[in-house]
Every structure is written in C-alpha cells, then in structure tokens.
Amino acid sequence: MILFWTQLLAGLACLLQTLEYLALRSYWSNSGPWSAKNLSAEYGRFRALARIGFSQHVLELMIAARFAASIFLLGSFLAPQIVTSLSLAALALSTLYIAVRFRGSFNGGSDSMTFHVLLSCLVASLWPHLALTSVHYITALVVLSYFVGGIVKLRSANWRSGLALKAIFEHSQARHAGLLSLRPLSANSYLLISWLIIGWECLFPAALLNSSLLWFFLISGGVFHFANFLVFGLNRFFWIWLAAYLAVYLSATLRNGNW
C-alpha cells in the first residue's frame, strides 16, 4: 500500500494522543473542569444529549477503542486488510468524536491533520485506485497549512515585529510545558526568528519544485516541530506532521519523476 508508512506513523501518533487523554483523565472526568456537565451548556438545545453522549463513561469507552485501534494499526503489516480499514475508521471517528466533545478541537491543528491523514489512509485502504489521490490530498493540506499560516503571520503587525513570538516564549505556561526551559531572548532575536518562520512558511510550496528543496523543507520542518516539542511540549504536531511528510515526499517525488 502506497501510504503504508504514513498510516504506521499515524497509528503511533494516535497511540501517543490516547495515552495523553488517559493522563488527563482527572480533567475530563465527572468531577473535572472539562466534564460533560460543565461543557454541556455550550450545546444549547442539545445539552441533555451532550451530557449523555459525552459523559465520562462514553469517553472512556471511546478512548479504550482508540487505544486498541492504534495497536492494531501499528501491527497492520501482520493483519488482514479489513482489520487495517476498521482500525483507520475507528481512529478517524474517535478523533472526530473527541473534537466535537471538546467543542471543536482538543489540541488545535494537530487534531485536524490527524483526522485528514486517517481519512486519507482509510480511502486508500478501501479504494486502492484512489491511493495517489489521497497522497496528493495530504500534500495539499500540509502545503496550505504552512502557506496560509505564513500569510496570516505576514499580515500581523505583532508577528512582523516579533512581539507575538515574544509573548509565546515568555508565557509562563508555555515555558514550562516542554522538556527544555529556555531563558527569554533579546528583542532582535525574537524579530529574526519571527521573520525566519514567516519566510519559511510562505516559501514551503517551493518544496514541490525539486528534490533539493524538498529535502531542505522536510528536514528543517522536522527540526522545527521537534524543537516545538522540546520547548513547548507540542508532541502531537511532531508525530502527525511526520506521518504527513511521508506523503509530501512521495507526492513531490512522483511529480518530479524521480520515483
């Protein structure tokens, strides 16, 4: 299967996400701040249904199913194709359920990318003739996620001045979320890093032009996400984008005729 390694990394990403949900159980349990009772008020006329459908017990069952599906997906090279397809479907549906349960997203863009990567792998699993379409779809999502993000930052005065990055770095919660703790940087450092990020994101589509640019953007992107993991604890972005990068590599390689 053309997306085999992508789906393996997606399975690993989902397993790590599931373990994170379990580690945060005290927050979404019946007595926690993210309980169904506390969140149900935001569902308006569906609040009674939300209290039942998003209750602690239902969420626990969903997380247990998600854990099992992640394990099956990681072992997909030993399992029949139907097991792989069912695992992908279970993970995609559970990702959607958790996003709705937590009012649209649990961890920003990583949840959205996880869902789309899983959905693309599921389509390729069920309809092999659409495998290349799925590869190009993931690639388009990755390219647009960076390019649009870069344009938004470019239009922001706070990002152009370095103030936005300074606020992120010096936010007390962000500084202690990762494995490393960094001291505040100088104003010029924030300005330089901000423009490096803006330029890199806006130019990412160039990765599809040739193999040299492709390797530059994929390696530097991997380093960027790993650094965010170490400093800010954003592990979800690292693993699911790594899975998506494999599709970007394949798409660009096929486009340039080097496969």
KEPA-574040 format. One record per residue (C-alpha): residue number from 1; chain; x, y, z. Coordinates in steps of 0.001 Angstrom, whole numbers. Layout:
<lokols>
<lokol><nr>NUM</nr><kette>A</kette><u>X</u><v>Y</v><w>Z</w></lokol>
...
</lokols>
This chain:
<lokols>
<lokol><nr>1</nr><kette>A</kette><u>0</u><v>0</v><w>0</w></lokol>
<lokol><nr>2</nr><kette>A</kette><u>1337</u><v>3379</v><w>-1041</w></lokol>
<lokol><nr>3</nr><kette>A</kette><u>506</u><v>5030</v><w>2312</w></lokol>
<lokol><nr>4</nr><kette>A</kette><u>1738</u><v>2146</v><w>4477</w></lokol>
<lokol><nr>5</nr><kette>A</kette><u>4429</u><v>4088</v><w>6359</w></lokol>
<lokol><nr>6</nr><kette>A</kette><u>2168</u><v>7112</v><w>6711</w></lokol>
<lokol><nr>7</nr><kette>A</kette><u>-527</u><v>5005</v><w>8350</w></lokol>
<lokol><nr>8</nr><kette>A</kette><u>2025</u><v>3369</v><w>10668</w></lokol>
<lokol><nr>9</nr><kette>A</kette><u>3225</u><v>6761</v><w>11895</w></lokol>
<lokol><nr>10</nr><kette>A</kette><u>-389</u><v>7907</v><w>12164</w></lokol>
<lokol><nr>11</nr><kette>A</kette><u>-1042</u><v>4868</v><w>14352</w></lokol>
<lokol><nr>12</nr><kette>A</kette><u>1877</u><v>5832</v><w>16586</w></lokol>
<lokol><nr>13</nr><kette>A</kette><u>619</u><v>9430</v><w>16740</w></lokol>
<lokol><nr>14</nr><kette>A</kette><u>-2858</u><v>8233</v><w>17736</w></lokol>
<lokol><nr>15</nr><kette>A</kette><u>-1446</u><v>5916</v><w>20391</w></lokol>
<lokol><nr>16</nr><kette>A</kette><u>520</u><v>8764</v><w>21968</w></lokol>
<lokol><nr>17</nr><kette>A</kette><u>-2536</u><v>11024</v><w>21791</w></lokol>
<lokol><nr>18</nr><kette>A</kette><u>-4611</u><v>8345</v><w>23518</w></lokol>
<lokol><nr>19</nr><kette>A</kette><u>-2071</u><v>7996</v><w>26320</w></lokol>
<lokol><nr>20</nr><kette>A</kette><u>-2224</u><v>11769</v><w>26729</w></lokol>
<lokol><nr>21</nr><kette>A</kette><u>-6018</u><v>11620</v><w>27073</w></lokol>
<lokol><nr>22</nr><kette>A</kette><u>-5615</u><v>8997</v><w>29784</w></lokol>
<lokol><nr>23</nr><kette>A</kette><u>-3022</u><v>11104</v><w>31604</w></lokol>
<lokol><nr>24</nr><kette>A</kette><u>-5521</u><v>13987</v><w>31641</w></lokol>
<lokol><nr>25</nr><kette>A</kette><u>-8409</u><v>11861</v><w>32915</w></lokol>
<lokol><nr>26</nr><kette>A</kette><u>-8844</u><v>13959</v><w>36068</w></lokol>
<lokol><nr>27</nr><kette>A</kette><u>-9675</u><v>16959</v><w>33875</w></lokol>
<lokol><nr>28</nr><kette>A</kette><u>-12450</u><v>15331</v><w>31808</w></lokol>
<lokol><nr>29</nr><kette>A</kette><u>-13890</u><v>13036</v><w>34473</w></lokol>
<lokol><nr>30</nr><kette>A</kette><u>-17265</u><v>13797</v><w>36069</w></lokol>
<lokol><nr>31</nr><kette>A</kette><u>-15536</u><v>15892</v><w>38754</w></lokol>
<lokol><nr>32</nr><kette>A</kette><u>-13117</u><v>17672</v><w>36417</w></lokol>
<lokol><nr>33</nr><kette>A</kette><u>-13327</u><v>21117</v><w>34785</w></lokol>
<lokol><nr>34</nr><kette>A</kette><u>-13852</u><v>19539</v><w>31338</w></lokol>
<lokol><nr>35</nr><kette>A</kette><u>-16697</u><v>17264</v><w>32454</w></lokol>
<lokol><nr>36</nr><kette>A</kette><u>-19692</u><v>16750</v><w>30181</w></lokol>
<lokol><nr>37</nr><kette>A</kette><u>-21831</u><v>18592</v><w>32726</w></lokol>
<lokol><nr>38</nr><kette>A</kette><u>-19646</u><v>21700</v><w>32586</w></lokol>
<lokol><nr>39</nr><kette>A</kette><u>-19370</u><v>21697</v><w>28799</w></lokol>
<lokol><nr>40</nr><kette>A</kette><u>-22975</u><v>20748</v><w>28002</w></lokol>
<lokol><nr>41</nr><kette>A</kette><u>-24244</u><v>24331</v><w>28484</w></lokol>
<lokol><nr>42</nr><kette>A</kette><u>-22480</u><v>25296</v><w>25253</w></lokol>
<lokol><nr>43</nr><kette>A</kette><u>-24529</u><v>22817</v><w>23210</w></lokol>
<lokol><nr>44</nr><kette>A</kette><u>-27785</u><v>24769</v><w>23646</w></lokol>
<lokol><nr>45</nr><kette>A</kette><u>-30863</u><v>22676</v><w>22910</w></lokol>
<lokol><nr>46</nr><kette>A</kette><u>-28674</u><v>19555</v><w>22700</w></lokol>
<lokol><nr>47</nr><kette>A</kette><u>-27264</u><v>19918</v><w>26212</w></lokol>
<lokol><nr>48</nr><kette>A</kette><u>-29180</u><v>16896</v><w>27580</w></lokol>
<lokol><nr>49</nr><kette>A</kette><u>-27894</u><v>14746</v><w>24716</w></lokol>
<lokol><nr>50</nr><kette>A</kette><u>-24357</u><v>16102</v><w>25245</w></lokol>
<lokol><nr>51</nr><kette>A</kette><u>-24394</u><v>15109</v><w>28911</w></lokol>
<lokol><nr>52</nr><kette>A</kette><u>-25109</u><v>11513</v><w>27914</w></lokol>
<lokol><nr>53</nr><kette>A</kette><u>-23110</u><v>11217</v><w>24706</w></lokol>
<lokol><nr>54</nr><kette>A</kette><u>-20046</u><v>12991</v><w>26089</w></lokol>
<lokol><nr>55</nr><kette>A</kette><u>-20150</u><v>11537</v><w>29598</w></lokol>
<lokol><nr>56</nr><kette>A</kette><u>-17083</u><v>10132</v><w>31323</w></lokol>
<lokol><nr>57</nr><kette>A</kette><u>-18102</u><v>6508</v><w>30670</w></lokol>
<lokol><nr>58</nr><kette>A</kette><u>-18724</u><v>7063</v><w>26952</w></lokol>
<lokol><nr>59</nr><kette>A</kette><u>-15436</u><v>8920</v><w>26582</w></lokol>
<lokol><nr>60</nr><kette>A</kette><u>-13626</u><v>6127</v><w>28432</w></lokol>
<lokol><nr>61</nr><kette>A</kette><u>-15087</u><v>3572</v><w>26018</w></lokol>
<lokol><nr>62</nr><kette>A</kette><u>-14079</u><v>5719</v><w>23054</w></lokol>
<lokol><nr>63</nr><kette>A</kette><u>-10521</u><v>6084</v><w>24365</w></lokol>
<lokol><nr>64</nr><kette>A</kette><u>-10287</u><v>2332</v><w>25005</w></lokol>
<lokol><nr>65</nr><kette>A</kette><u>-11436</u><v>1645</v><w>21439</w></lokol>
<lokol><nr>66</nr><kette>A</kette><u>-8951</u><v>4217</v><w>20192</w></lokol>
<lokol><nr>67</nr><kette>A</kette><u>-6120</u><v>2542</v><w>22102</w></lokol>
<lokol><nr>68</nr><kette>A</kette><u>-6987</u><v>-866</v><w>20629</w></lokol>
<lokol><nr>69</nr><kette>A</kette><u>-7317</u><v>558</v><w>17097</w></lokol>
<lokol><nr>70</nr><kette>A</kette><u>-3905</u><v>2252</v><w>17405</w></lokol>
<lokol><nr>71</nr><kette>A</kette><u>-2290</u><v>-1055</v><w>18381</w></lokol>
<lokol><nr>72</nr><kette>A</kette><u>-3985</u><v>-2878</v><w>15509</w></lokol>
<lokol><nr>73</nr><kette>A</kette><u>-2869</u><v>-187</v><w>13059</w></lokol>
<lokol><nr>74</nr><kette>A</kette><u>728</u><v>-409</v><w>14274</w></lokol>
<lokol><nr>75</nr><kette>A</kette><u>546</u><v>-4145</v><w>13634</w></lokol>
<lokol><nr>76</nr><kette>A</kette><u>-1187</u><v>-3766</v><w>10275</w></lokol>
<lokol><nr>77</nr><kette>A</kette><u>1676</u><v>-5487</v><w>8435</w></lokol>
<lokol><nr>78</nr><kette>A</kette><u>590</u><v>-8698</v><w>10208</w></lokol>
<lokol><nr>79</nr><kette>A</kette><u>-3174</u><v>-8188</v><w>9957</w></lokol>
<lokol><nr>80</nr><kette>A</kette><u>-5729</u><v>-8661</v><w>7156</w></lokol>
<lokol><nr>81</nr><kette>A</kette><u>-6661</u><v>-5573</v><w>5168</w></lokol>
<lokol><nr>82</nr><kette>A</kette><u>-10126</u><v>-5458</v><w>6730</w></lokol>
<lokol><nr>83</nr><kette>A</kette><u>-8582</u><v>-5041</v><w>10198</w></lokol>
<lokol><nr>84</nr><kette>A</kette><u>-6481</u><v>-2128</v><w>8950</w></lokol>
<lokol><nr>85</nr><kette>A</kette><u>-9513</u><v>-465</v><w>7379</w></lokol>
<lokol><nr>86</nr><kette>A</kette><u>-11607</u><v>-914</v><w>10528</w></lokol>
<lokol><nr>87</nr><kette>A</kette><u>-8776</u><v>463</v><w>12671</w></lokol>
<lokol><nr>88</nr><kette>A</kette><u>-8450</u><v>3531</v><w>10460</w></lokol>
<lokol><nr>89</nr><kette>A</kette><u>-12215</u><v>4072</v><w>10532</w></lokol>
<lokol><nr>90</nr><kette>A</kette><u>-12330</u><v>3728</v><w>14331</w></lokol>
<lokol><nr>91</nr><kette>A</kette><u>-9469</u><v>6198</v><w>14777</w></lokol>
<lokol><nr>92</nr><kette>A</kette><u>-10958</u><v>8726</v><w>12351</w></lokol>
<lokol><nr>93</nr><kette>A</kette><u>-14383</u><v>8553</v><w>14019</w></lokol>
<lokol><nr>94</nr><kette>A</kette><u>-12926</u><v>8747</v><w>17531</w></lokol>
<lokol><nr>95</nr><kette>A</kette><u>-10826</u><v>11762</v><w>16513</w></lokol>
<lokol><nr>96</nr><kette>A</kette><u>-13979</u><v>13467</v><w>15234</w></lokol>
<lokol><nr>97</nr><kette>A</kette><u>-15928</u><v>12496</v><w>18365</w></lokol>
<lokol><nr>98</nr><kette>A</kette><u>-13254</u><v>13873</v><w>20708</w></lokol>
<lokol><nr>99</nr><kette>A</kette><u>-13020</u><v>17093</v><w>18683</w></lokol>
<lokol><nr>100</nr><kette>A</kette><u>-16790</u><v>17629</v><w>18996</w></lokol>
<lokol><nr>101</nr><kette>A</kette><u>-16742</u><v>16602</v><w>22659</w></lokol>
<lokol><nr>102</nr><kette>A</kette><u>-14151</u><v>19269</v><w>23421</w></lokol>
<lokol><nr>103</nr><kette>A</kette><u>-16035</u><v>21873</v><w>21365</w></lokol>
<lokol><nr>104</nr><kette>A</kette><u>-14198</u><v>21679</v><w>18069</w></lokol>
<lokol><nr>105</nr><kette>A</kette><u>-10645</u><v>20742</v><w>18945</w></lokol>
<lokol><nr>106</nr><kette>A</kette><u>-8572</u><v>19253</v><w>21735</w></lokol>
<lokol><nr>107</nr><kette>A</kette><u>-5155</u><v>20365</v><w>20510</w></lokol>
<lokol><nr>108</nr><kette>A</kette><u>-5534</u><v>22775</v><w>17617</w></lokol>
<lokol><nr>109</nr><kette>A</kette><u>-4382</u><v>21951</v><w>14111</w></lokol>
<lokol><nr>110</nr><kette>A</kette><u>-2863</u><v>18621</v><w>15108</w></lokol>
<lokol><nr>111</nr><kette>A</kette><u>-6363</u><v>17166</v><w>15597</w></lokol>
<lokol><nr>112</nr><kette>A</kette><u>-7443</u><v>18374</v><w>12173</w></lokol>
<lokol><nr>113</nr><kette>A</kette><u>-4342</u><v>16966</v><w>10488</w></lokol>
<lokol><nr>114</nr><kette>A</kette><u>-4759</u><v>13674</v><w>12356</w></lokol>
<lokol><nr>115</nr><kette>A</kette><u>-8334</u><v>13325</v><w>11112</w></lokol>
<lokol><nr>116</nr><kette>A</kette><u>-7472</u><v>14134</v><w>7492</w></lokol>
<lokol><nr>117</nr><kette>A</kette><u>-4442</u><v>11813</v><w>7417</w></lokol>
<lokol><nr>118</nr><kette>A</kette><u>-6510</u><v>8965</v><w>8875</w></lokol>
<lokol><nr>119</nr><kette>A</kette><u>-9360</u><v>9645</v><w>6458</w></lokol>
<lokol><nr>120</nr><kette>A</kette><u>-6957</u><v>9693</v><w>3508</w></lokol>
<lokol><nr>121</nr><kette>A</kette><u>-5382</u><v>6397</v><w>4583</w></lokol>
<lokol><nr>122</nr><kette>A</kette><u>-8857</u><v>4902</v><w>5013</w></lokol>
<lokol><nr>123</nr><kette>A</kette><u>-9864</u><v>5952</v><w>1491</w></lokol>
<lokol><nr>124</nr><kette>A</kette><u>-6650</u><v>4445</v><w>103</w></lokol>
<lokol><nr>125</nr><kette>A</kette><u>-7292</u><v>1262</v><w>2082</w></lokol>
<lokol><nr>126</nr><kette>A</kette><u>-10864</u><v>824</v><w>855</w></lokol>
<lokol><nr>127</nr><kette>A</kette><u>-10322</u><v>2056</v><w>-2713</w></lokol>
<lokol><nr>128</nr><kette>A</kette><u>-6695</u><v>1383</v><w>-3767</w></lokol>
<lokol><nr>129</nr><kette>A</kette><u>-7199</u><v>3171</v><w>-7090</w></lokol>
<lokol><nr>130</nr><kette>A</kette><u>-7615</u><v>6402</v><w>-5072</w></lokol>
<lokol><nr>131</nr><kette>A</kette><u>-4350</u><v>5940</v><w>-3172</w></lokol>
<lokol><nr>132</nr><kette>A</kette><u>-2458</u><v>8550</v><w>-5201</w></lokol>
<lokol><nr>133</nr><kette>A</kette><u>-5349</u><v>10971</v><w>-4793</w></lokol>
<lokol><nr>134</nr><kette>A</kette><u>-5061</u><v>10508</v><w>-1033</w></lokol>
<lokol><nr>135</nr><kette>A</kette><u>-1315</u><v>11170</v><w>-1195</w></lokol>
<lokol><nr>136</nr><kette>A</kette><u>-1826</u><v>14403</v><w>-3104</w></lokol>
<lokol><nr>137</nr><kette>A</kette><u>-4656</u><v>15421</v><w>-760</w></lokol>
<lokol><nr>138</nr><kette>A</kette><u>-2421</u><v>15106</v><w>2318</w></lokol>
<lokol><nr>139</nr><kette>A</kette><u>311</u><v>17007</v><w>481</w></lokol>
<lokol><nr>140</nr><kette>A</kette><u>-2085</u><v>19838</v><w>-369</w></lokol>
<lokol><nr>141</nr><kette>A</kette><u>-3152</u><v>20060</v><w>3284</w></lokol>
<lokol><nr>142</nr><kette>A</kette><u>440</u><v>20270</v><w>4512</w></lokol>
<lokol><nr>143</nr><kette>A</kette><u>1453</u><v>22870</v><w>1935</w></lokol>
<lokol><nr>144</nr><kette>A</kette><u>-1628</u><v>25009</v><w>2614</w></lokol>
<lokol><nr>145</nr><kette>A</kette><u>-1262</u><v>24699</v><w>6394</w></lokol>
<lokol><nr>146</nr><kette>A</kette><u>2176</u><v>26302</v><w>6177</w></lokol>
<lokol><nr>147</nr><kette>A</kette><u>1479</u><v>28771</v><w>3384</w></lokol>
<lokol><nr>148</nr><kette>A</kette><u>-1752</u><v>30111</v><w>4873</w></lokol>
<lokol><nr>149</nr><kette>A</kette><u>-131</u><v>30261</v><w>8316</w></lokol>
<lokol><nr>150</nr><kette>A</kette><u>2759</u><v>32233</v><w>6836</w></lokol>
<lokol><nr>151</nr><kette>A</kette><u>466</u><v>34710</v><w>5084</w></lokol>
<lokol><nr>152</nr><kette>A</kette><u>-1546</u><v>35236</v><w>8275</w></lokol>
<lokol><nr>153</nr><kette>A</kette><u>1652</u><v>35923</v><w>10217</w></lokol>
<lokol><nr>154</nr><kette>A</kette><u>2925</u><v>38224</v><w>7468</w></lokol>
<lokol><nr>155</nr><kette>A</kette><u>-229</u><v>40326</v><w>7768</w></lokol>
<lokol><nr>156</nr><kette>A</kette><u>84</u><v>40521</v><w>11556</w></lokol>
<lokol><nr>157</nr><kette>A</kette><u>1998</u><v>43528</v><w>12904</w></lokol>
<lokol><nr>158</nr><kette>A</kette><u>2747</u><v>41624</v><w>16114</w></lokol>
<lokol><nr>159</nr><kette>A</kette><u>4372</u><v>38794</v><w>14184</w></lokol>
<lokol><nr>160</nr><kette>A</kette><u>6339</u><v>41164</v><w>11924</w></lokol>
<lokol><nr>161</nr><kette>A</kette><u>7670</u><v>42989</v><w>14986</w></lokol>
<lokol><nr>162</nr><kette>A</kette><u>8479</u><v>39817</v><w>16947</w></lokol>
<lokol><nr>163</nr><kette>A</kette><u>6008</u><v>40675</v><w>19720</w></lokol>
<lokol><nr>164</nr><kette>A</kette><u>3795</u><v>37657</v><w>19043</w></lokol>
<lokol><nr>165</nr><kette>A</kette><u>6700</u><v>35235</v><w>19323</w></lokol>
<lokol><nr>166</nr><kette>A</kette><u>7931</u><v>37031</v><w>22444</w></lokol>
<lokol><nr>167</nr><kette>A</kette><u>4504</u><v>36579</v><w>24051</w></lokol>
<lokol><nr>168</nr><kette>A</kette><u>4546</u><v>32862</v><w>23209</w></lokol>
<lokol><nr>169</nr><kette>A</kette><u>8062</u><v>32309</v><w>24550</w></lokol>
<lokol><nr>170</nr><kette>A</kette><u>7524</u><v>34248</v><w>27726</w></lokol>
<lokol><nr>171</nr><kette>A</kette><u>4084</u><v>32899</v><w>28577</w></lokol>
<lokol><nr>172</nr><kette>A</kette><u>4613</u><v>31104</v><w>31891</w></lokol>
<lokol><nr>173</nr><kette>A</kette><u>2565</u><v>28026</v><w>30966</w></lokol>
<lokol><nr>174</nr><kette>A</kette><u>4236</u><v>27600</v><w>27574</w></lokol>
<lokol><nr>175</nr><kette>A</kette><u>7734</u><v>27957</v><w>29022</w></lokol>
<lokol><nr>176</nr><kette>A</kette><u>7240</u><v>25031</v><w>31387</w></lokol>
<lokol><nr>177</nr><kette>A</kette><u>5223</u><v>22732</v><w>29097</w></lokol>
<lokol><nr>178</nr><kette>A</kette><u>8166</u><v>21125</v><w>27293</w></lokol>
<lokol><nr>179</nr><kette>A</kette><u>11229</u><v>19116</v><w>28213</w></lokol>
<lokol><nr>180</nr><kette>A</kette><u>13521</u><v>22138</v><w>27969</w></lokol>
<lokol><nr>181</nr><kette>A</kette><u>13285</u><v>25505</v><w>29663</w></lokol>
<lokol><nr>182</nr><kette>A</kette><u>14625</u><v>28488</v><w>27719</w></lokol>
<lokol><nr>183</nr><kette>A</kette><u>15527</u><v>31899</v><w>29020</w></lokol>
<lokol><nr>184</nr><kette>A</kette><u>13832</u><v>34928</v><w>27431</w></lokol>
<lokol><nr>185</nr><kette>A</kette><u>15604</u><v>36102</v><w>24261</w></lokol>
<lokol><nr>186</nr><kette>A</kette><u>16517</u><v>39583</v><w>23102</w></lokol>
<lokol><nr>187</nr><kette>A</kette><u>14099</u><v>41683</v><w>21052</w></lokol>
<lokol><nr>188</nr><kette>A</kette><u>16298</u><v>41294</v><w>17971</w></lokol>
<lokol><nr>189</nr><kette>A</kette><u>16317</u><v>37514</v><w>18393</w></lokol>
<lokol><nr>190</nr><kette>A</kette><u>12510</u><v>37405</v><w>18503</w></lokol>
<lokol><nr>191</nr><kette>A</kette><u>12393</u><v>39609</v><w>15405</w></lokol>
<lokol><nr>192</nr><kette>A</kette><u>14861</u><v>37421</v><w>13487</w></lokol>
<lokol><nr>193</nr><kette>A</kette><u>13171</u><v>34135</v><w>14416</w></lokol>
<lokol><nr>194</nr><kette>A</kette><u>9753</u><v>35566</v><w>13561</w></lokol>
<lokol><nr>195</nr><kette>A</kette><u>10852</u><v>36503</v><w>10049</w></lokol>
<lokol><nr>196</nr><kette>A</kette><u>12588</u><v>33151</v><w>9562</w></lokol>
<lokol><nr>197</nr><kette>A</kette><u>9317</u><v>31392</v><w>10432</w></lokol>
<lokol><nr>198</nr><kette>A</kette><u>7266</u><v>33693</v><w>8195</w></lokol>
<lokol><nr>199</nr><kette>A</kette><u>9629</u><v>33281</v><w>5264</w></lokol>
<lokol><nr>200</nr><kette>A</kette><u>9905</u><v>29507</v><w>5698</w></lokol>
<lokol><nr>201</nr><kette>A</kette><u>6128</u><v>29013</v><w>5847</w></lokol>
<lokol><nr>202</nr><kette>A</kette><u>5402</u><v>31285</v><w>2884</w></lokol>
<lokol><nr>203</nr><kette>A</kette><u>8046</u><v>29549</v><w>756</w></lokol>
<lokol><nr>204</nr><kette>A</kette><u>7112</u><v>25966</v><w>1698</w></lokol>
<lokol><nr>205</nr><kette>A</kette><u>5249</u><v>25334</v><w>-1623</w></lokol>
<lokol><nr>206</nr><kette>A</kette><u>8685</u><v>25508</v><w>-3275</w></lokol>
<lokol><nr>207</nr><kette>A</kette><u>9387</u><v>22105</v><w>-1687</w></lokol>
<lokol><nr>208</nr><kette>A</kette><u>7453</u><v>20554</v><w>-4563</w></lokol>
<lokol><nr>209</nr><kette>A</kette><u>9752</u><v>22014</v><w>-7219</w></lokol>
<lokol><nr>210</nr><kette>A</kette><u>12802</u><v>19726</v><w>-6905</w></lokol>
<lokol><nr>211</nr><kette>A</kette><u>14405</u><v>17160</v><w>-4620</w></lokol>
<lokol><nr>212</nr><kette>A</kette><u>16935</u><v>19558</v><w>-3058</w></lokol>
<lokol><nr>213</nr><kette>A</kette><u>14245</u><v>21981</v><w>-1921</w></lokol>
<lokol><nr>214</nr><kette>A</kette><u>12076</u><v>19066</v><w>-840</w></lokol>
<lokol><nr>215</nr><kette>A</kette><u>14741</u><v>17680</v><w>1483</w></lokol>
<lokol><nr>216</nr><kette>A</kette><u>15545</u><v>21150</v><w>2828</w></lokol>
<lokol><nr>217</nr><kette>A</kette><u>11954</u><v>21910</v><w>3771</w></lokol>
<lokol><nr>218</nr><kette>A</kette><u>11161</u><v>18451</v><w>5158</w></lokol>
<lokol><nr>219</nr><kette>A</kette><u>14310</u><v>18270</v><w>7301</w></lokol>
<lokol><nr>220</nr><kette>A</kette><u>14033</u><v>21857</v><w>8539</w></lokol>
<lokol><nr>221</nr><kette>A</kette><u>10306</u><v>21327</v><w>9168</w></lokol>
<lokol><nr>222</nr><kette>A</kette><u>11028</u><v>18205</v><w>11183</w></lokol>
<lokol><nr>223</nr><kette>A</kette><u>13634</u><v>20076</v><w>13232</w></lokol>
<lokol><nr>224</nr><kette>A</kette><u>11158</u><v>22935</v><w>13762</w></lokol>
<lokol><nr>225</nr><kette>A</kette><u>8389</u><v>20659</v><w>15048</w></lokol>
<lokol><nr>226</nr><kette>A</kette><u>10807</u><v>18685</v><w>17209</w></lokol>
<lokol><nr>227</nr><kette>A</kette><u>12074</u><v>21932</v><w>18733</w></lokol>
<lokol><nr>228</nr><kette>A</kette><u>8464</u><v>22914</v><w>19484</w></lokol>
<lokol><nr>229</nr><kette>A</kette><u>8023</u><v>19524</v><w>21127</w></lokol>
<lokol><nr>230</nr><kette>A</kette><u>11075</u><v>20050</v><w>23333</w></lokol>
<lokol><nr>231</nr><kette>A</kette><u>10320</u><v>23656</v><w>24254</w></lokol>
<lokol><nr>232</nr><kette>A</kette><u>6521</u><v>23827</v><w>24297</w></lokol>
<lokol><nr>233</nr><kette>A</kette><u>5537</u><v>20164</v><w>24656</w></lokol>
<lokol><nr>234</nr><kette>A</kette><u>3749</u><v>20127</v><w>21278</w></lokol>
<lokol><nr>235</nr><kette>A</kette><u>4396</u><v>16432</v><w>20625</w></lokol>
<lokol><nr>236</nr><kette>A</kette><u>1172</u><v>15941</v><w>18664</w></lokol>
<lokol><nr>237</nr><kette>A</kette><u>2282</u><v>18231</v><w>15871</w></lokol>
<lokol><nr>238</nr><kette>A</kette><u>5641</u><v>16480</v><w>15506</w></lokol>
<lokol><nr>239</nr><kette>A</kette><u>4298</u><v>12940</v><w>15077</w></lokol>
<lokol><nr>240</nr><kette>A</kette><u>1312</u><v>13591</v><w>12830</w></lokol>
<lokol><nr>241</nr><kette>A</kette><u>3215</u><v>16034</v><w>10617</w></lokol>
<lokol><nr>242</nr><kette>A</kette><u>5993</u><v>13451</v><w>10325</w></lokol>
<lokol><nr>243</nr><kette>A</kette><u>3378</u><v>10999</v><w>9048</w></lokol>
<lokol><nr>244</nr><kette>A</kette><u>2111</u><v>13611</v><w>6597</w></lokol>
<lokol><nr>245</nr><kette>A</kette><u>5660</u><v>14439</v><w>5459</w></lokol>
<lokol><nr>246</nr><kette>A</kette><u>5974</u><v>10925</v><w>4034</w></lokol>
<lokol><nr>247</nr><kette>A</kette><u>3030</u><v>11672</v><w>1754</w></lokol>
<lokol><nr>248</nr><kette>A</kette><u>4580</u><v>15026</v><w>775</w></lokol>
<lokol><nr>249</nr><kette>A</kette><u>7830</u><v>13263</v><w>-102</w></lokol>
<lokol><nr>250</nr><kette>A</kette><u>6012</u><v>10690</v><w>-2218</w></lokol>
<lokol><nr>251</nr><kette>A</kette><u>3852</u><v>13285</v><w>-3970</w></lokol>
<lokol><nr>252</nr><kette>A</kette><u>6798</u><v>15542</v><w>-4819</w></lokol>
<lokol><nr>253</nr><kette>A</kette><u>8927</u><v>12604</v><w>-5938</w></lokol>
<lokol><nr>254</nr><kette>A</kette><u>6201</u><v>11353</v><w>-8270</w></lokol>
<lokol><nr>255</nr><kette>A</kette><u>5618</u><v>14859</v><w>-9580</w></lokol>
<lokol><nr>256</nr><kette>A</kette><u>9310</u><v>15306</v><w>-10389</w></lokol>
<lokol><nr>257</nr><kette>A</kette><u>9585</u><v>11874</v><w>-11983</w></lokol>
<lokol><nr>258</nr><kette>A</kette><u>12142</u><v>10531</v><w>-9539</w></lokol>
<lokol><nr>259</nr><kette>A</kette><u>10143</u><v>7573</v><w>-8201</w></lokol>
</lokols>
